[in-house]
């Protein structure tokens, strides 16, 4: 269904608030060259408007391109189903930061009737097994991952450290975390041609998430994690490092891809 672009409004529950400029520019070029391959998913709301459920990055790209009307798939669904659909798209297609995932999980937890019996001012919801179990089943994500993400929301914002969207080359170490660094997120970086390790995590570094980085051509290991450090390593490309892609000793981590 073709809808005038001016009748579309972005949703306010998308966990991603920052749409990275480089990826947005690439999408705009693709739309210019090939058109919109996949329509936006929207639902009708009041005053002849439509809320965008899926395709927020496409929405902002189209807005920048100044399109007048756009092909949309219209669904008649309520708030809960709209949020579930938007969140599932983000989990399957976006590289969300752990903080973004945590905020997404909390938004959905608040929609369970059981949540209303808990005090918003307490952290009891984070340890309520039944609520976590329901959310885990809904999104096919482990209970442990959900608990770990939600625990980040306890922290003041200044402790929620991000190292994100950098090109880090020709140093001794690309990134070095040392002696008790906590709650660090290393996301979407290119880390190459450093003389020693791409990422070096040493001694008592807690909750280090290393996600979606390209770590290549470093002089020793792509990732080295040592001495009681722990974290989550997922969706990284590690190739052509001189020694190991990952070297883990006396540390705890979970890894995927």
C-alpha contacts under 8 A as a table, 3 or more apart, distances in Angstrom:
res1	aa1	res2	aa2	distance
1	X	71	X	5.46
1	X	72	X	5.35
1	X	73	X	6.38
1	X	74	X	7.38
2	X	69	X	6.28
2	X	70	X	5.36
2	X	71	X	4.51
2	X	72	X	6.17
3	X	7	X	7.09
3	X	8	X	7.91
3	X	69	X	5.31
3	X	70	X	5.49
3	X	71	X	6.42
3	X	72	X	6.78
4	X	7	X	5.58
4	X	8	X	7.39
4	X	68	X	5.85
4	X	69	X	4.10
4	X	70	X	6.45
5	X	8	X	5.51
5	X	63	X	7.90
5	X	67	X	6.80
5	X	68	X	5.36
5	X	69	X	4.78
5	X	70	X	6.23
6	X	9	X	7.87
6	X	68	X	7.48
6	X	69	X	7.99
7	X	48	X	7.00
7	X	49	X	4.81
7	X	50	X	6.05
8	X	49	X	5.95
8	X	50	X	4.88
8	X	51	X	5.83
8	X	52	X	6.58
9	X	49	X	7.09
9	X	50	X	6.14
9	X	51	X	4.94
9	X	52	X	6.10
10	X	51	X	5.83
10	X	52	X	5.17
10	X	53	X	7.70
10	X	56	X	6.98
10	X	59	X	7.80
11	X	14	X	6.47
11	X	51	X	5.95
11	X	52	X	5.78
11	X	53	X	6.43
13	X	83	X	7.06
13	X	104	X	7.90
13	X	107	X	7.81
14	X	17	X	6.96
14	X	86	X	6.99
14	X	87	X	7.34
14	X	104	X	7.62
15	X	87	X	7.75
15	X	100	X	5.28
15	X	101	X	6.81
15	X	103	X	6.41
15	X	104	X	5.28
16	X	19	X	6.98
16	X	96	X	7.00
16	X	100	X	6.12
19	X	23	X	7.88
19	X	24	X	6.95
19	X	57	X	6.66
20	X	23	X	5.73
20	X	24	X	6.19
21	X	24	X	4.95
21	X	25	X	6.04
22	X	25	X	5.20
22	X	26	X	6.37
23	X	26	X	5.09
23	X	27	X	6.25
24	X	27	X	5.06
24	X	28	X	6.20
24	X	57	X	6.86
24	X	60	X	7.96
24	X	61	X	6.24
25	X	28	X	5.07
25	X	29	X	6.33
25	X	61	X	7.64
26	X	29	X	5.22
26	X	30	X	6.31
27	X	30	X	5.00
27	X	31	X	6.19
27	X	58	X	7.37
27	X	61	X	6.76
28	X	31	X	5.16
28	X	32	X	6.16
28	X	61	X	5.41
28	X	62	X	7.29
28	X	65	X	7.23
29	X	32	X	5.07
29	X	33	X	6.20
30	X	33	X	5.16
30	X	34	X	5.83
30	X	35	X	7.08
31	X	34	X	5.29
31	X	35	X	4.31
31	X	36	X	5.37
31	X	37	X	7.88
32	X	35	X	5.79
34	X	37	X	7.37
36	X	39	X	6.64
39	X	55	X	7.94
39	X	70	X	7.74
39	X	71	X	5.37
39	X	72	X	4.81
39	X	73	X	6.17
40	X	52	X	6.89
40	X	53	X	7.67
40	X	54	X	6.01
40	X	55	X	5.29
40	X	58	X	7.52
40	X	59	X	7.54
40	X	71	X	6.94
40	X	72	X	4.75
40	X	73	X	6.07
41	X	52	X	6.09
41	X	53	X	5.51
41	X	54	X	5.01
41	X	55	X	6.75
41	X	72	X	5.79
41	X	73	X	4.79
41	X	74	X	6.03
41	X	75	X	7.20
42	X	50	X	5.93
42	X	51	X	5.31
42	X	52	X	4.45
42	X	53	X	5.19
42	X	54	X	7.03
42	X	72	X	6.61
42	X	73	X	6.14
42	X	74	X	5.03
42	X	75	X	6.19
43	X	50	X	5.35
43	X	51	X	5.37
43	X	52	X	6.81
43	X	53	X	7.10
43	X	74	X	5.38
43	X	75	X	5.01
43	X	76	X	5.76
43	X	77	X	6.84
44	X	48	X	7.24
44	X	49	X	6.05
44	X	50	X	4.39
44	X	51	X	6.35
44	X	74	X	7.35
44	X	75	X	7.60
44	X	76	X	6.92
45	X	48	X	6.74
45	X	49	X	5.43
45	X	50	X	5.44
45	X	51	X	6.52
46	X	49	X	5.94
46	X	50	X	8.00
52	X	55	X	6.99
52	X	56	X	6.87
52	X	59	X	7.83
53	X	56	X	7.49
53	X	82	X	6.26
53	X	83	X	7.58
53	X	85	X	7.23
53	X	86	X	5.51
54	X	85	X	7.35
54	X	86	X	5.38
54	X	89	X	6.77
55	X	58	X	5.14
55	X	59	X	6.09
56	X	59	X	4.84
56	X	60	X	6.38
57	X	60	X	5.29
57	X	61	X	6.20
58	X	61	X	5.02
58	X	62	X	6.04
59	X	62	X	5.21
59	X	63	X	6.12
60	X	63	X	4.89
60	X	64	X	6.23
61	X	64	X	5.21
61	X	65	X	6.29
62	X	65	X	4.93
62	X	66	X	6.26
62	X	67	X	5.96
63	X	66	X	5.21
63	X	67	X	6.56
67	X	70	X	7.23
77	X	81	X	6.05
77	X	82	X	6.23
78	X	81	X	5.54
78	X	82	X	6.11
79	X	82	X	5.09
79	X	83	X	6.17
80	X	83	X	5.27
80	X	84	X	6.25
80	X	111	X	7.38
81	X	84	X	5.03
81	X	85	X	6.09
82	X	85	X	5.19
82	X	86	X	6.18
83	X	86	X	5.12
83	X	87	X	5.99
83	X	108	X	7.63
84	X	87	X	5.15
84	X	88	X	6.04
84	X	108	X	7.86
85	X	88	X	5.24
85	X	89	X	6.33
86	X	89	X	5.27
86	X	90	X	6.39
87	X	90	X	5.06
87	X	91	X	6.17
87	X	104	X	7.20
88	X	91	X	5.09
88	X	92	X	6.12
88	X	139	X	7.07
89	X	92	X	5.23
89	X	93	X	5.78
89	X	94	X	7.48
90	X	93	X	5.33
90	X	94	X	4.89
90	X	95	X	7.73
90	X	96	X	7.30
91	X	94	X	6.05
91	X	95	X	7.65
91	X	96	X	7.42
95	X	212	X	7.49
96	X	100	X	5.87
96	X	101	X	6.23
97	X	100	X	5.14
97	X	101	X	6.30
97	X	185	X	7.69
97	X	187	X	7.40
98	X	101	X	4.99
98	X	102	X	6.10
98	X	149	X	6.01
98	X	185	X	7.59
98	X	209	X	7.90
99	X	102	X	4.97
99	X	103	X	6.30
99	X	149	X	6.86
99	X	152	X	6.73
99	X	153	X	7.36
99	X	160	X	7.91
100	X	103	X	5.23
100	X	104	X	6.19
101	X	104	X	4.99
101	X	105	X	6.16
101	X	149	X	6.73
102	X	105	X	5.15
102	X	106	X	6.20
102	X	146	X	7.45
102	X	149	X	4.81
102	X	150	X	4.90
102	X	152	X	7.12
102	X	153	X	6.92
103	X	106	X	5.10
103	X	107	X	6.17
103	X	150	X	7.59
103	X	153	X	7.68
104	X	107	X	5.21
104	X	108	X	6.46
105	X	108	X	5.26
105	X	109	X	6.09
105	X	135	X	7.80
105	X	146	X	7.28
105	X	150	X	7.33
106	X	109	X	4.97
106	X	110	X	6.26
106	X	150	X	7.17
107	X	110	X	5.44
107	X	111	X	7.05
108	X	111	X	5.33
108	X	112	X	7.30
108	X	135	X	7.89
109	X	112	X	5.63
109	X	115	X	6.66
109	X	131	X	7.08
109	X	135	X	7.16
110	X	113	X	7.74
110	X	115	X	5.58
110	X	116	X	7.12
111	X	115	X	7.15
112	X	115	X	5.45
112	X	116	X	7.44
112	X	131	X	7.75
113	X	116	X	5.66
113	X	117	X	7.61
114	X	117	X	5.62
114	X	118	X	7.40
114	X	131	X	7.52
115	X	118	X	5.38
115	X	125	X	7.05
115	X	131	X	7.68
116	X	119	X	7.37
118	X	122	X	7.72
118	X	124	X	7.03
118	X	125	X	6.83
119	X	122	X	5.48
119	X	124	X	7.65
120	X	123	X	7.50
122	X	125	X	7.56
123	X	126	X	5.67
123	X	127	X	7.53
123	X	154	X	7.94
124	X	127	X	5.53
124	X	128	X	6.28
125	X	128	X	5.05
125	X	131	X	7.38
126	X	132	X	7.48
126	X	147	X	6.29
126	X	150	X	6.43
126	X	151	X	7.17
127	X	132	X	7.57
127	X	147	X	7.45
128	X	131	X	5.60
128	X	132	X	6.29
129	X	132	X	5.19
129	X	133	X	5.92
130	X	133	X	5.02
130	X	134	X	6.18
131	X	134	X	5.16
131	X	135	X	6.28
132	X	135	X	5.16
132	X	136	X	6.01
132	X	143	X	6.07
132	X	146	X	7.15
132	X	147	X	7.48
133	X	136	X	5.00
133	X	137	X	6.22
133	X	143	X	6.29
134	X	137	X	5.23
134	X	138	X	6.14
135	X	138	X	4.99
135	X	139	X	6.27
135	X	141	X	7.96
136	X	139	X	5.56
136	X	140	X	5.43
136	X	141	X	4.92
136	X	142	X	5.65
136	X	143	X	5.49
136	X	146	X	7.29
137	X	140	X	5.07
137	X	141	X	6.99
141	X	145	X	6.91
141	X	146	X	7.20
142	X	145	X	5.36
142	X	146	X	6.57
143	X	146	X	5.18
143	X	147	X	6.19
144	X	147	X	5.14
144	X	148	X	6.10
145	X	148	X	5.12
145	X	149	X	6.16
146	X	149	X	5.21
146	X	150	X	6.16
147	X	150	X	5.20
147	X	151	X	6.14
148	X	151	X	5.22
148	X	152	X	6.97
149	X	152	X	5.57
149	X	153	X	7.64
150	X	153	X	5.61
150	X	154	X	7.71
151	X	154	X	5.73
151	X	155	X	7.78
152	X	155	X	5.70
152	X	160	X	7.45
152	X	183	X	7.66
153	X	156	X	7.68
155	X	159	X	6.17
155	X	160	X	6.79
156	X	159	X	5.66
156	X	160	X	7.01
157	X	160	X	5.20
158	X	161	X	6.89
159	X	182	X	7.70
159	X	183	X	6.75
160	X	183	X	5.98
160	X	184	X	6.67
160	X	185	X	7.89
161	X	183	X	6.38
161	X	184	X	4.89
161	X	185	X	6.13
162	X	184	X	5.94
162	X	185	X	4.76
162	X	186	X	6.12
162	X	187	X	7.43
163	X	166	X	7.63
163	X	184	X	7.43
163	X	185	X	5.97
163	X	186	X	4.72
163	X	187	X	6.22
163	X	189	X	7.95
164	X	185	X	7.73
164	X	186	X	5.92
164	X	187	X	4.78
164	X	188	X	5.70
164	X	189	X	5.98
165	X	187	X	6.70
165	X	188	X	5.04
165	X	189	X	4.87
165	X	190	X	7.69
166	X	188	X	7.37
166	X	189	X	4.86
166	X	190	X	6.33
167	X	189	X	5.91
167	X	190	X	4.78
167	X	191	X	6.14
168	X	171	X	7.63
168	X	174	X	5.73
168	X	175	X	7.98
168	X	189	X	7.37
168	X	190	X	6.09
168	X	191	X	4.80
168	X	192	X	6.50
169	X	174	X	6.53
169	X	190	X	7.95
169	X	191	X	5.87
169	X	192	X	5.00
169	X	193	X	5.43
169	X	194	X	5.59
170	X	174	X	7.76
170	X	192	X	7.13
170	X	193	X	5.17
170	X	194	X	4.47
170	X	195	X	6.72
171	X	174	X	5.94
171	X	193	X	7.60
171	X	194	X	4.75
171	X	195	X	6.22
172	X	194	X	5.49
172	X	195	X	4.90
172	X	196	X	5.40
172	X	197	X	7.40
173	X	176	X	6.19
173	X	194	X	5.75
173	X	195	X	6.66
173	X	196	X	5.36
173	X	197	X	5.04
173	X	198	X	5.67
173	X	199	X	6.60
173	X	200	X	6.90
174	X	191	X	5.96
174	X	192	X	7.42
174	X	194	X	5.84
174	X	197	X	6.54
174	X	198	X	4.62
174	X	199	X	5.73
174	X	200	X	7.86
175	X	198	X	6.35
175	X	199	X	4.75
175	X	200	X	6.19
176	X	199	X	5.91
176	X	200	X	4.69
176	X	201	X	5.97
176	X	202	X	7.80
177	X	181	X	6.18
177	X	200	X	6.20
177	X	201	X	4.80
177	X	202	X	6.18
177	X	205	X	7.12
178	X	181	X	6.03
178	X	201	X	6.22
178	X	202	X	5.04
178	X	203	X	6.36
178	X	204	X	7.85
178	X	205	X	6.76
179	X	202	X	6.38
179	X	203	X	5.20
179	X	204	X	5.73
179	X	205	X	6.27
180	X	203	X	6.70
180	X	204	X	4.81
180	X	205	X	4.58
180	X	206	X	6.86
181	X	184	X	7.27
181	X	204	X	7.31
181	X	205	X	4.73
181	X	206	X	6.45
182	X	205	X	5.67
182	X	206	X	4.73
182	X	207	X	5.94
182	X	208	X	6.83
183	X	206	X	6.26
183	X	207	X	4.82
183	X	208	X	5.68
183	X	209	X	7.73
184	X	207	X	6.60
184	X	208	X	4.91
184	X	209	X	6.32
185	X	208	X	5.97
185	X	209	X	4.77
185	X	210	X	6.17
185	X	211	X	7.62
186	X	189	X	7.33
186	X	208	X	7.63
186	X	209	X	6.06
186	X	210	X	4.80
186	X	211	X	6.15
186	X	213	X	7.75
187	X	209	X	7.96
187	X	210	X	6.17
187	X	211	X	4.91
187	X	212	X	5.78
187	X	213	X	6.01
188	X	211	X	6.75
188	X	212	X	5.11
188	X	213	X	4.74
188	X	214	X	7.51
189	X	212	X	7.48
189	X	213	X	4.84
189	X	214	X	6.34
190	X	213	X	5.96
190	X	214	X	4.86
190	X	215	X	6.20
191	X	194	X	7.54
191	X	198	X	5.87
191	X	213	X	7.41
191	X	214	X	6.10
191	X	215	X	4.79
191	X	216	X	6.53
192	X	198	X	6.74
192	X	214	X	7.81
192	X	215	X	5.77
192	X	216	X	4.92
192	X	217	X	5.41
192	X	218	X	5.65
193	X	216	X	6.98
193	X	217	X	4.96
193	X	218	X	4.65
193	X	219	X	6.91
194	X	197	X	6.61
194	X	198	X	6.28
194	X	217	X	7.42
194	X	218	X	4.83
194	X	219	X	6.08
195	X	218	X	5.93
195	X	219	X	4.46
195	X	220	X	7.12
196	X	218	X	6.17
196	X	219	X	4.61
196	X	220	X	4.82
196	X	221	X	7.03
197	X	200	X	5.87
197	X	218	X	6.02
197	X	219	X	6.43
197	X	220	X	5.16
197	X	221	X	4.84
197	X	222	X	5.63
197	X	223	X	6.40
197	X	224	X	6.86
198	X	215	X	6.18
198	X	216	X	7.56
198	X	218	X	5.83
198	X	220	X	7.85
198	X	221	X	6.50
198	X	222	X	4.73
198	X	223	X	5.85
199	X	221	X	7.96
199	X	222	X	6.30
199	X	223	X	4.75
199	X	224	X	6.30
200	X	223	X	6.03
200	X	224	X	4.97
200	X	225	X	6.15
201	X	205	X	6.77
201	X	223	X	7.86
201	X	224	X	6.12
201	X	225	X	4.64
201	X	226	X	6.32
201	X	229	X	7.13
202	X	205	X	6.60
202	X	224	X	7.99
202	X	225	X	5.96
202	X	226	X	5.02
202	X	227	X	6.36
202	X	229	X	6.75
203	X	226	X	5.80
203	X	227	X	4.53
203	X	228	X	5.74
203	X	229	X	5.57
204	X	227	X	6.39
204	X	228	X	4.99
204	X	229	X	4.58
204	X	230	X	7.73
205	X	208	X	6.88
205	X	228	X	7.27
205	X	229	X	4.53
205	X	230	X	6.49
206	X	229	X	5.68
206	X	230	X	5.39
206	X	231	X	6.57
207	X	230	X	5.91
207	X	231	X	4.69
207	X	232	X	7.33
208	X	230	X	6.48
208	X	231	X	4.39
208	X	232	X	6.39
209	X	231	X	5.41
209	X	232	X	4.69
209	X	233	X	5.99
210	X	213	X	7.30
210	X	231	X	7.66
210	X	232	X	6.19
210	X	233	X	4.80
210	X	234	X	6.49
210	X	236	X	7.69
211	X	232	X	7.87
211	X	233	X	5.96
211	X	234	X	5.08
211	X	235	X	5.78
211	X	236	X	5.97
212	X	234	X	6.57
212	X	235	X	4.70
212	X	236	X	4.47
212	X	237	X	7.29
213	X	235	X	7.36
213	X	236	X	4.80
213	X	237	X	6.28
214	X	236	X	5.92
214	X	237	X	4.79
214	X	238	X	6.22
215	X	218	X	7.53
215	X	222	X	5.75
215	X	236	X	7.42
215	X	237	X	6.08
215	X	238	X	4.90
215	X	239	X	6.75
215	X	241	X	7.89
216	X	222	X	6.61
216	X	237	X	7.74
216	X	238	X	5.66
216	X	239	X	5.00
216	X	240	X	5.45
216	X	241	X	5.47
217	X	239	X	7.01
217	X	240	X	4.97
217	X	241	X	4.59
217	X	242	X	6.93
218	X	221	X	6.61
218	X	222	X	6.34
218	X	240	X	7.49
218	X	241	X	4.86
218	X	242	X	6.37
219	X	241	X	6.34
219	X	242	X	5.33
219	X	243	X	7.51
220	X	241	X	6.26
220	X	242	X	5.05
220	X	243	X	4.96
220	X	244	X	7.03
221	X	224	X	6.08
221	X	241	X	5.90
221	X	242	X	6.54
221	X	243	X	5.18
221	X	244	X	4.73
221	X	245	X	5.62
221	X	246	X	6.23
221	X	247	X	6.68
222	X	238	X	6.24
222	X	239	X	7.76
222	X	241	X	5.78
222	X	243	X	7.96
222	X	244	X	6.39
222	X	245	X	4.67
222	X	246	X	5.74
222	X	247	X	7.97
223	X	244	X	7.84
223	X	245	X	6.28
223	X	246	X	4.66
223	X	247	X	6.21
224	X	246	X	5.83
224	X	247	X	4.72
224	X	248	X	5.87
225	X	229	X	6.62
225	X	230	X	7.90
225	X	247	X	6.41
225	X	248	X	4.93
225	X	249	X	6.48
225	X	251	X	6.50
226	X	229	X	6.00
226	X	248	X	6.06
226	X	249	X	5.02
226	X	250	X	5.81
226	X	251	X	5.53
227	X	249	X	6.57
227	X	250	X	4.94
227	X	251	X	5.52
228	X	250	X	5.77
228	X	251	X	4.69
228	X	252	X	7.02
229	X	250	X	7.74
229	X	251	X	4.97
229	X	252	X	6.41
230	X	251	X	5.64
230	X	252	X	4.52
230	X	253	X	5.16
231	X	252	X	6.71
231	X	253	X	4.82
231	X	254	X	6.65
232	X	253	X	5.47
232	X	254	X	4.88
232	X	255	X	6.04
233	X	236	X	7.44
233	X	253	X	6.96
233	X	254	X	5.99
233	X	255	X	4.58
233	X	256	X	6.55
234	X	254	X	7.93
234	X	255	X	5.32
234	X	256	X	4.63
234	X	257	X	5.92
235	X	256	X	6.28
235	X	257	X	5.07
236	X	257	X	6.74
238	X	241	X	7.34
238	X	245	X	5.49
239	X	245	X	6.51
240	X	245	X	7.97
241	X	244	X	6.39
241	X	245	X	6.20
244	X	247	X	6.01
248	X	251	X	6.20
